[in-house]
Amino acid sequence: MSEARKTETPDRKEPLSKARLRLWLKLLKASNLIEASLRQKLRAEFGSTLPRFDVMSALYRSPEGLKMSQISQMLRVSNGNITGIVDKLTEEGLALRVAVPGDRRAHRVRLTDKGHEVFATHAAAHEGWIDAMLAGLDSDDVDGMVRRLDHLSDTMKEHD
């Protein structure tokens, strides 16, 4: 039996590798559509950006604050990208830098009370937008997709 035939799916006459490629492209397309919509809505409603929302989200979940390198690692972006966002948040009174005792160069960044309030407003809107975008999916659809995506993530970790 040929290698292509061994990897065919039962209901199609194409290699499973092609089906997996098509799946990846569909996941990417769906993700890009959602992301583009979120970027537009954040800009229109709050004059904000998705990277800024992501930084505030990370800080919101870490009330004790995070070092810049921790934020970079969490969001998988460079320290330089984070620095500009944190500088702006600090200027606007939404975040502050707190010195790390025993390390003159290190600072933790945390949201101020105002930053918590602003992010809570943005997060509530964000949740509503996502809910509206995915309104065509019922509970079974969501549960099934979450299970499958968790399985995909687990499989990806095994290949690392």
C-alpha positions in Angstrom: 0.0 0.0 0.0 1.4 3.4 -0.9 2.3 5.9 1.8 -0.4 8.4 0.5 -3.1 5.7 0.8 -2.1 4.8 4.4 -2.7 8.4 5.4 -6.0 8.9 3.5 -9.0 9.7 5.6 -11.9 7.2 5.2 -14.3 9.7 3.5 -11.8 11.4 1.1 -9.3 10.4 -1.4 -6.6 12.8 -0.4 -3.7 12.5 1.9 -4.4 13.3 5.5 -1.6 15.8 5.3 -3.6 17.9 2.9 -6.6 17.7 5.2 -4.4 18.8 8.1 -3.1 21.7 6.0 -6.6 22.8 5.1 -7.5 22.6 8.9 -4.6 24.9 9.8 -5.6 27.4 7.1 -9.2 27.4 8.4 -8.1 27.9 12.0 -5.8 30.7 10.9 -8.6 32.4 8.8 -11.1 32.2 11.7 -8.6 33.5 14.2 -7.6 36.4 11.9 -11.2 37.3 11.3 -11.9 37.5 15.0 -8.7 39.4 15.7 -9.4 42.0 13.0 -12.9 42.5 14.4 -11.5 42.9 17.9 -8.9 45.4 16.8 -11.5 47.5 15.0 -13.9 47.5 18.0 -11.2 48.4 20.5 -10.1 51.2 18.3 -13.6 52.5 17.6 -15.0 52.2 21.1 -12.0 52.9 23.4 -9.3 54.4 21.1 -7.2 51.4 22.2 -5.3 48.5 20.7 -5.3 44.8 21.0 -1.6 44.7 22.3 -2.5 47.2 25.0 -5.6 45.1 25.9 -3.4 42.1 26.2 -0.9 43.8 28.5 -3.6 45.2 30.7 -5.2 41.7 30.8 -1.9 40.1 32.0 -1.5 42.8 34.6 -5.1 42.5 35.7 -4.6 38.7 36.4 -1.4 39.5 38.4 -2.3 42.0 41.1 1.2 41.7 42.6 2.6 43.0 39.3 4.9 41.5 36.7 8.4 42.2 35.5 8.6 43.4 32.0 10.3 40.2 31.0 7.4 38.2 32.5 4.9 40.2 30.4 7.0 39.6 27.3 7.1 35.9 27.9 3.4 35.6 28.6 2.5 37.5 25.5 5.3 36.1 23.4 6.5 39.5 22.2 9.7 41.5 22.7 10.5 43.6 25.7 10.6 46.6 23.4 7.0 46.2 22.4 6.0 45.9 26.1 8.0 48.9 27.1 6.2 51.3 24.8 2.8 50.1 26.0 3.7 50.2 29.7 5.2 53.7 29.2 1.9 54.9 27.8 -0.2 53.1 30.4 2.0 54.7 33.1 1.6 58.2 31.5 -2.2 57.8 31.6 -2.2 56.7 35.2 -3.4 53.2 34.4 -0.2 51.4 35.5 2.8 52.1 37.7 6.2 50.7 38.0 7.3 49.5 41.5 10.9 48.8 42.3 11.8 45.2 43.1 13.6 45.1 46.5 17.2 44.0 46.2 17.4 44.6 42.4 18.0 48.2 41.5 17.3 47.6 37.8 14.1 45.5 38.1 10.6 46.9 38.3 7.3 45.3 38.6 4.4 46.8 36.6 0.9 46.7 38.0 -2.4 48.3 37.3 -3.6 51.2 39.3 -7.1 51.4 40.7 -8.0 53.4 37.6 -6.3 50.8 35.4 -8.4 48.1 37.0 -11.6 50.0 36.3 -10.7 50.8 32.7 -9.7 47.2 32.0 -12.8 45.8 33.6 -14.9 48.0 31.2 -12.8 46.9 28.2 -13.0 43.2 29.3 -16.7 43.3 29.6 -17.1 44.8 26.1 -14.6 42.3 24.8 -16.6 39.4 26.2 -19.7 40.7 24.7 -18.1 41.1 21.3 -16.7 37.6 21.4 -20.1 36.3 22.4 -21.8 38.1 19.5 -19.2 36.9 17.0 -19.6 33.2 18.1 -23.4 33.4 18.6 -23.8 30.8 15.8 -22.2 28.2 18.0 -24.4 26.4 20.6 -23.1 24.8 23.8 -22.4 21.5 22.2 -20.4 23.2 19.4 -18.4 25.2 21.9 -17.7 22.2 24.2 -16.7 20.0 21.3 -14.4 22.6 19.8 -12.7 23.4 23.2 -12.1 19.7 23.7 -10.6 19.3 20.2 -8.4 22.4 20.6 -7.2 21.2 24.0 -6.3 17.9 22.3 -4.5 19.9 19.6 -2.6 21.9 22.2 -1.6 18.7 24.1 -0.4 17.1 20.8 1.6 20.2 19.9 3.3 20.2 23.4 4.3 16.5 22.8 6.1 17.6 19.5 8.2 20.3 21.2 
